[in-house]
Amino acid sequence: MTKAEFINLIAEKGDYSKKDAEKALSTVIGAITDCMKKDEKISLVGFGSFEVKERAARNAINPLTKEPISIPAKKVPAFKAGKALKDAVAK
């Protein structure tokens, strides 16, 4: 599903205009992004949680040249589905 299709679904299910649905979706995505930039965890009970995880630095091998390379540590976004979402998807 594309963003435009998702906006149409929100508008249809919530009885909103497409403009209001797009604004609501953009606001939610922006708020989640802002919180994650601050390393805050967002928990939506029943849906899941968004958090920032840190990956440690590591050494790897370039498959083309077989030379060792160093991969620096970095922060990555992570999502863990809640029980209600897992149960809904499993049905």
Long-range contacts (C-beta under 8 A, 24 or more apart in sequence): 36-77, 39-75, 44-82, 45-82, 46-82, 46-83, 46-84, 46-85, 47-81, 47-82, 47-84, 47-85, 48-79, 48-80, 48-81, 48-82, 48-85, 49-79, 49-80, 49-82, 50-77, 50-78, 50-79, 51-77, 51-78, 51-80, 52-76, 52-77, 52-78, 53-77, 53-78
